[in-house]
């Protein structure tokens, strides 16, 4: 009975923490938008047909890649540096950093849109052998610009830890997209270009709402100081390199499985990966919540407290996710049927990988605290190397099971090695002597 009371008290303590509330806001919003996105995908696929769906997919992939490239690691750099300036009351640095990155985004993304407008016909004909892709590619370039604008304003909400607003705005944008697509599909007006426009409208809606609620001082006059561009790119270049390496690592197993094995094995693995996606959002959500927090740390005592408190949260979340291993069989058979029975084992292995990722990943964010963004490149390189080497050995012999096991082992081994590297630098990190001029709540009130 005493143990039961302790368990209840522990759960009450966890639910009272701001971090748990923020986790609930962000994760629930992502699940809601994922459900809406899934439903709309079915409508779009049935309405457009296979050929036009292929055109939409190509344009969407191009937009995603362009957004990632144009982003250049600037969003993480913004959150890391602005959070520190915000916590120290350095209003001038806070504002000038925002404006400098805003200008960089507008110049690079704007130039890309202009270039894409003229290059799209050639790319559509010579690379994809389909002139119909011209306008979708132009829209994709514009979409990448809108995404970067939204990244800019969304970062401010994350810096000020207004995660409830982030969650509501995300749902609002997705609701606008869902409503427009369903309306046009009902009226038999839905096409490739209109679908792309509605996808962009989702992001633009979020950008407009966010821009209205972030501090007006960010866009106002004054603050003639200019944030050093070199300091921005000295940080963002590492985050960009990390983003590229992680993107390769994240889907390397599928690519290598497709190279070594038949499409049927790729299909089984793909189904397991699709089912894991909602839980893959967990470590992403934790990163979103914890990044502005760790960016404000200036003392080792804050880091120690973060380790203790975060471990309680991640162990609780990981324990809840472990239930999925037990219910994997009935769940997979219910959604996909008997023909995908072989995906059950793959799903269970991948769940294990993401439980460990959820527990370990938040601690790596401390690389931002000690101002060592290159650590993320080192960690991603370790993961990518282990994953590639493991897949070379195990996929030819064990197929999809080998890919799943390598995914699990590479994440565990990579995470442990990454934490060892992080500990090395933490031991040599010198605490910053901070004299706070203002409380963070006094700066830039909306």
C-alpha positions as CSV (number, residue, x, y, z in Angstrom):
1,X,0.0,0.0,0.0
2,X,2.9,2.3,0.8
3,X,4.4,1.6,-2.5
4,X,1.1,2.4,-4.2
5,X,0.9,5.8,-2.5
6,X,4.5,6.6,-3.5
7,X,3.5,5.8,-7.1
8,X,0.5,8.0,-7.0
9,X,2.5,10.9,-5.4
10,X,5.1,10.4,-8.1
11,X,2.5,10.7,-10.9
12,X,0.9,13.8,-9.2
13,X,4.3,15.4,-9.0
14,X,5.0,14.7,-12.7
15,X,1.6,16.0,-13.8
16,X,2.2,19.2,-11.9
17,X,5.5,20.0,-13.7
18,X,5.4,22.6,-16.4
19,X,7.6,20.3,-18.7
20,X,4.9,17.6,-18.5
21,X,2.2,20.1,-19.4
22,X,4.2,21.4,-22.3
23,X,4.8,17.8,-23.4
24,X,1.1,17.2,-23.3
25,X,0.3,20.3,-25.3
26,X,2.8,19.7,-28.1
27,X,2.4,15.9,-28.4
28,X,-1.4,16.0,-28.4
29,X,-1.4,18.7,-31.0
30,X,0.9,16.6,-33.2
31,X,-1.3,13.6,-32.8
32,X,-4.4,15.6,-33.7
33,X,-2.7,17.1,-36.8
34,X,-1.4,13.7,-37.8
35,X,-4.9,12.2,-37.7
36,X,-6.2,15.1,-39.9
37,X,-3.3,14.8,-42.2
38,X,-3.9,11.0,-42.6
39,X,-7.6,11.5,-43.4
40,X,-6.9,14.2,-45.9
41,X,-4.2,12.1,-47.6
42,X,-6.8,9.4,-48.3
43,X,-9.2,12.0,-49.8
44,X,-6.4,13.6,-51.9
45,X,-5.1,10.2,-53.2
46,X,-8.6,9.1,-54.2
47,X,-9.4,12.4,-55.9
48,X,-6.2,13.0,-57.8
49,X,-5.5,9.5,-59.0
50,X,-2.1,7.7,-59.3
51,X,-0.5,9.9,-61.9
52,X,-1.4,13.3,-60.4
53,X,-0.6,12.0,-57.0
54,X,2.9,11.2,-58.2
55,X,3.3,14.8,-59.4
56,X,2.1,16.1,-56.0
57,X,4.5,13.8,-54.2
58,X,7.5,15.0,-56.3
59,X,6.6,18.6,-55.7
60,X,6.1,18.0,-52.0
61,X,9.4,16.2,-51.6
62,X,11.2,19.1,-53.5
63,X,9.5,21.6,-51.2
64,X,10.6,19.6,-48.1
65,X,14.2,19.4,-49.3
66,X,14.3,23.0,-50.3
67,X,12.9,24.1,-46.9
68,X,15.6,22.0,-45.1
69,X,18.4,23.4,-47.2
70,X,17.3,27.1,-47.0
71,X,16.7,26.7,-43.2
72,X,20.5,26.2,-42.8
73,X,20.3,25.4,-39.1
74,X,19.1,28.9,-38.4
75,X,16.0,28.0,-36.3
76,X,18.0,26.0,-33.7
77,X,20.6,28.7,-33.7
78,X,17.8,31.3,-33.0
79,X,16.3,29.3,-30.2
80,X,19.7,28.6,-28.5
81,X,21.1,32.1,-28.7
82,X,17.9,34.1,-28.2
83,X,17.0,31.9,-25.2
84,X,20.3,32.9,-23.5
85,X,19.9,36.6,-24.3
86,X,16.3,36.5,-23.2
87,X,17.2,34.9,-19.8
88,X,20.0,37.4,-19.2
89,X,17.9,40.5,-20.1
90,X,20.0,41.4,-23.1
91,X,17.1,43.0,-25.1
92,X,19.3,44.6,-27.7
93,X,21.1,41.3,-28.6
94,X,17.8,39.5,-28.6
95,X,16.1,41.8,-31.1
96,X,19.2,42.3,-33.4
97,X,19.6,38.5,-33.6
98,X,16.0,38.1,-34.6
99,X,16.2,40.8,-37.3
100,X,19.6,39.6,-38.7
101,X,18.3,36.0,-39.2
102,X,15.0,37.3,-40.6
103,X,17.0,39.3,-43.2
104,X,19.1,36.2,-44.1
105,X,16.1,34.1,-44.5
106,X,14.3,36.6,-46.7
107,X,17.4,37.1,-48.9
108,X,18.2,33.4,-49.4
109,X,14.6,32.1,-49.7
110,X,13.6,35.1,-51.9
111,X,16.5,34.5,-54.3
112,X,15.6,30.8,-54.4
113,X,12.0,31.6,-55.4
114,X,13.1,33.9,-58.2
115,X,15.6,31.4,-59.5
116,X,13.1,28.6,-59.3
117,X,10.5,30.5,-61.3
118,X,12.9,30.6,-64.3
119,X,14.5,27.2,-63.8
120,X,11.3,25.2,-63.1
121,X,10.5,24.6,-66.8
122,X,14.0,23.2,-67.5
123,X,14.0,21.1,-64.4
124,X,10.5,19.7,-65.2
125,X,11.5,18.7,-68.7
126,X,15.1,17.6,-68.4
127,X,15.1,16.0,-65.0
128,X,11.6,14.7,-64.6
129,X,10.6,14.5,-68.3
130,X,7.2,16.0,-67.4
131,X,6.5,19.7,-68.3
132,X,3.3,19.5,-66.2
133,X,5.6,19.7,-63.1
134,X,6.6,23.3,-63.9
135,X,4.0,25.1,-61.9
136,X,4.0,22.6,-59.0
137,X,7.8,23.1,-58.7
138,X,7.3,26.9,-58.7
139,X,4.8,26.5,-55.9
140,X,7.2,24.2,-54.0
141,X,9.8,27.0,-54.1
142,X,7.3,29.5,-52.7
143,X,6.3,27.0,-50.1
144,X,9.9,26.7,-48.9
145,X,9.9,30.5,-48.4
146,X,6.7,30.4,-46.4
147,X,8.1,27.5,-44.2
148,X,11.1,29.6,-43.4
149,X,9.0,32.6,-42.5
150,X,7.0,30.4,-40.1
151,X,10.2,28.9,-38.6
152,X,11.3,32.4,-37.8
153,X,8.2,33.4,-35.8
154,X,7.6,30.0,-34.3
155,X,11.1,30.1,-32.8
156,X,10.2,33.2,-30.8
157,X,7.3,31.3,-29.1
158,X,9.6,28.4,-28.3
159,X,12.2,30.8,-26.8
160,X,9.5,32.2,-24.5
161,X,8.2,28.7,-23.9
162,X,4.7,29.4,-25.0
163,X,4.1,25.8,-26.0
164,X,0.3,26.0,-25.5
165,X,0.1,28.7,-28.2
166,X,2.4,26.6,-30.4
167,X,0.1,23.7,-30.1
168,X,-3.1,25.7,-30.8
169,X,-1.6,27.4,-33.8
170,X,-0.4,24.1,-35.3
171,X,-3.9,22.7,-35.0
172,X,-5.5,25.8,-36.5
173,X,-3.2,25.7,-39.5
174,X,-4.0,22.1,-40.2
175,X,-7.7,22.7,-39.7
176,X,-7.6,25.4,-42.4
177,X,-5.8,23.0,-44.8
178,X,-8.2,20.2,-44.1
179,X,-11.3,22.3,-44.6
180,X,-10.1,23.8,-47.9
181,X,-9.1,20.4,-49.3
182,X,-12.4,18.7,-48.3
183,X,-14.4,21.6,-49.7
184,X,-12.6,21.5,-53.1
185,X,-12.8,17.7,-53.2
186,X,-16.5,17.9,-52.6
187,X,-16.9,20.4,-55.3
188,X,-14.8,18.3,-57.7
189,X,-12.3,21.2,-58.0
190,X,-9.3,19.7,-56.3
191,X,-6.1,19.4,-58.4
192,X,-2.3,19.2,-57.9
193,X,-1.8,23.0,-57.8
194,X,-4.7,23.7,-55.5
195,X,-3.6,20.9,-53.1
196,X,-0.1,22.4,-53.0
197,X,-1.6,25.9,-52.4
198,X,-3.7,24.6,-49.5
199,X,-0.6,22.8,-48.0
200,X,1.2,26.2,-48.1
201,X,-1.9,27.9,-46.7
202,X,-1.6,25.7,-43.6
203,X,1.9,27.0,-42.9
204,X,1.0,30.6,-43.9
205,X,-1.9,30.6,-41.5
206,X,0.4,29.5,-38.7
207,X,2.9,32.2,-39.7
208,X,0.2,35.0,-39.6
209,X,-1.2,34.0,-36.3
210,X,2.2,33.6,-34.7
211,X,3.4,37.0,-36.1
212,X,0.4,38.7,-34.4
213,X,1.2,37.4,-31.0
214,X,5.0,37.6,-30.8
215,X,6.4,40.8,-29.2
216,X,6.0,43.8,-31.5
217,X,9.3,45.2,-30.5
218,X,11.0,42.6,-32.7
219,X,9.6,44.4,-35.8
220,X,9.7,47.9,-34.4
221,X,12.2,50.7,-34.9
222,X,15.3,51.3,-32.9
223,X,18.1,48.9,-31.8
224,X,20.6,49.9,-34.4
225,X,23.2,47.3,-33.3
226,X,23.7,44.5,-35.8
227,X,24.3,41.0,-34.7
228,X,27.5,39.6,-36.1
229,X,26.7,37.3,-39.1
230,X,29.9,35.3,-38.5
231,X,28.7,34.4,-35.1
232,X,25.4,33.2,-36.5
233,X,26.9,31.0,-39.1
234,X,29.6,29.7,-36.9
235,X,26.8,28.0,-35.0
236,X,24.2,27.3,-37.7
237,X,26.7,25.6,-40.0
238,X,27.1,22.8,-37.5
239,X,23.3,22.5,-37.1
240,X,22.9,22.4,-40.8
241,X,25.5,19.6,-41.1
242,X,23.8,17.7,-38.3
243,X,20.4,18.1,-40.1
244,X,21.8,16.6,-43.3
245,X,23.6,13.7,-41.5
246,X,20.5,12.9,-39.4
247,X,18.3,13.0,-42.5
248,X,20.5,10.4,-44.1
249,X,20.7,8.2,-41.0
250,X,16.9,8.4,-40.4
251,X,16.0,6.6,-43.7
252,X,19.2,4.8,-44.6
253,X,17.7,1.5,-43.4
254,X,14.9,1.7,-45.9
255,X,17.2,2.7,-48.8
256,X,19.6,-0.1,-48.1
257,X,16.8,-2.7,-47.5
258,X,15.4,-1.7,-50.9
259,X,18.9,-2.2,-52.5
260,X,19.6,-5.6,-51.0
261,X,16.1,-7.2,-50.7
262,X,12.8,-7.6,-52.5
263,X,10.0,-5.0,-52.4
264,X,7.9,-7.3,-50.1
265,X,10.5,-6.9,-47.3
266,X,10.6,-3.2,-47.8
267,X,6.8,-3.2,-47.6
268,X,6.8,-5.1,-44.3
269,X,9.4,-2.7,-42.8
270,X,7.5,0.3,-44.2
271,X,4.3,-0.8,-42.4
272,X,6.2,-1.2,-39.1
273,X,7.8,2.2,-39.6
274,X,4.5,3.8,-40.3
275,X,3.0,2.4,-37.1
276,X,6.0,3.7,-35.1
277,X,5.7,7.3,-36.5
278,X,3.3,8.5,-33.8
279,X,5.8,7.4,-31.1
280,X,8.7,8.8,-33.1
281,X,7.1,12.2,-32.4
282,X,7.9,11.8,-28.7
283,X,11.7,12.5,-28.8
284,X,11.0,15.3,-31.3
285,X,8.5,16.8,-28.9
286,X,10.9,16.6,-26.0
287,X,13.6,18.3,-28.0
288,X,11.2,21.1,-28.8
289,X,10.3,21.6,-25.2
290,X,13.8,21.2,-23.6
291,X,15.9,23.2,-26.2
292,X,15.0,26.7,-24.9
293,X,15.4,25.4,-21.3
294,X,18.9,24.1,-21.7
295,X,19.9,27.1,-23.8
296,X,19.4,29.3,-20.7
297,X,21.7,27.3,-18.4
298,X,24.9,28.9,-17.2
299,X,25.8,26.7,-14.2
300,X,26.6,23.1,-13.6
301,X,24.1,22.9,-10.9
302,X,21.4,23.7,-13.4
303,X,22.6,20.8,-15.6
304,X,22.6,18.4,-12.7
305,X,19.0,19.3,-11.9
306,X,18.1,18.9,-15.5
307,X,19.5,15.4,-15.6
308,X,17.6,14.4,-12.5
309,X,14.2,16.0,-13.5
310,X,14.4,14.9,-17.1
311,X,15.2,11.3,-16.3
312,X,12.0,11.1,-14.3
313,X,10.0,12.3,-17.2
314,X,11.7,10.2,-19.9
315,X,11.6,7.0,-17.8
316,X,7.8,7.5,-17.2
317,X,7.2,8.1,-20.9
318,X,9.4,5.2,-21.9
319,X,7.7,2.9,-19.5
320,X,4.3,3.8,-21.0
321,X,5.6,3.2,-24.5
322,X,6.8,-0.3,-23.4
323,X,3.2,-1.4,-23.2
324,X,3.2,-1.2,-27.1
325,X,5.5,-4.2,-27.2
326,X,2.9,-6.3,-25.4
327,X,-0.1,-5.1,-27.5
328,X,1.8,-5.1,-30.8
329,X,0.2,-8.3,-32.2
330,X,-3.5,-7.4,-31.8
331,X,-2.9,-3.8,-32.8
332,X,-0.9,-4.7,-36.0
333,X,-3.4,-7.4,-37.1
334,X,-6.3,-5.1,-36.4
335,X,-5.0,-2.3,-38.6
336,X,-3.2,-4.3,-41.4
337,X,-4.5,-7.9,-41.3
338,X,-2.9,-11.3,-41.3
339,X,-0.8,-10.6,-44.4
340,X,1.4,-8.2,-42.4
341,X,2.0,-10.6,-39.4
342,X,5.7,-10.5,-40.1
343,X,5.7,-6.7,-39.4
344,X,4.8,-7.4,-35.7
345,X,8.4,-8.4,-34.7
346,X,9.8,-5.4,-36.7
347,X,7.4,-3.1,-34.9
348,X,8.4,-4.4,-31.4
349,X,12.1,-3.9,-32.2
350,X,11.6,-0.4,-33.5
351,X,9.5,0.5,-30.4
352,X,12.5,-0.5,-28.3
353,X,14.7,1.8,-30.4
354,X,12.4,4.7,-29.9
355,X,12.0,4.1,-26.1
356,X,15.8,4.3,-25.7
357,X,15.9,7.3,-28.0
358,X,13.3,9.1,-25.9
359,X,15.3,8.4,-22.7
360,X,18.7,9.3,-24.0
361,X,18.1,12.1,-26.6
362,X,17.1,15.0,-24.3
363,X,20.5,14.9,-22.6
364,X,22.4,15.5,-25.8
365,X,20.7,18.9,-26.0
366,X,23.2,20.0,-23.3
367,X,25.7,20.4,-26.2
368,X,23.8,23.7,-26.7
369,X,24.4,24.7,-23.1
370,X,28.2,24.5,-23.4
371,X,28.1,26.1,-26.9
372,X,29.4,23.0,-28.7
373,X,27.2,22.5,-31.8
374,X,29.8,20.4,-33.4
375,X,28.9,17.7,-30.8
376,X,25.7,17.1,-32.7
377,X,27.6,16.5,-35.9
378,X,29.9,14.0,-34.1
379,X,26.9,12.2,-32.7
380,X,25.1,12.1,-36.0
381,X,28.3,10.8,-37.7
382,X,28.6,8.1,-35.2
383,X,25.0,7.0,-35.7
384,X,25.3,7.1,-39.4
385,X,28.5,5.1,-39.5
386,X,27.2,2.4,-37.1
387,X,23.9,2.2,-39.1
388,X,25.6,1.9,-42.5
389,X,28.2,-0.7,-41.3
390,X,25.5,-2.7,-39.5
391,X,23.2,-2.7,-42.5
392,X,25.9,-3.8,-44.8
393,X,26.5,-6.9,-42.6
394,X,23.0,-7.8,-41.4
395,X,20.5,-6.8,-44.1
396,X,21.9,-9.3,-46.8
397,X,21.6,-12.1,-44.2
398,X,18.6,-11.2,-42.1
399,X,16.6,-8.8,-44.3
400,X,14.1,-6.5,-42.6
401,X,14.8,-8.0,-39.1
402,X,18.4,-7.2,-39.6
403,X,17.6,-3.6,-40.5
404,X,15.3,-3.2,-37.4
405,X,18.0,-4.7,-35.0
406,X,20.7,-2.5,-36.5
407,X,18.4,0.5,-36.1
408,X,18.0,-0.4,-32.4
409,X,21.7,-1.2,-31.7
410,X,23.0,1.9,-33.6
411,X,20.7,4.2,-31.7
412,X,21.7,2.7,-28.3
413,X,25.5,2.5,-29.1
414,X,25.5,5.9,-30.8
415,X,23.6,7.4,-27.9
416,X,26.0,6.0,-25.3
417,X,29.1,7.1,-27.3
418,X,27.5,10.5,-27.8
419,X,26.9,10.9,-24.0
420,X,30.5,9.9,-23.4
421,X,31.7,12.7,-25.7
422,X,29.3,15.1,-24.1
423,X,30.5,14.2,-20.6
424,X,34.1,14.8,-21.7
425,X,33.2,18.4,-22.7
426,X,31.0,19.0,-19.8
427,X,33.8,18.2,-17.4
428,X,35.9,20.9,-19.1
429,X,33.1,23.5,-19.4
430,X,33.6,26.7,-17.3
431,X,30.5,28.2,-15.8
432,X,29.5,31.6,-17.1
433,X,29.5,34.4,-14.6
434,X,26.1,36.1,-15.2
435,X,24.8,39.4,-13.9
436,X,21.2,39.6,-14.8
437,X,19.9,43.1,-15.5
438,X,16.3,42.3,-15.9
439,X,14.1,39.3,-15.3
440,X,13.2,37.5,-18.5
441,X,9.5,38.2,-17.9
442,X,10.2,41.9,-18.1
443,X,11.7,41.7,-21.7
444,X,9.6,42.3,-24.8
445,X,6.2,41.8,-23.3
446,X,3.8,41.2,-26.2
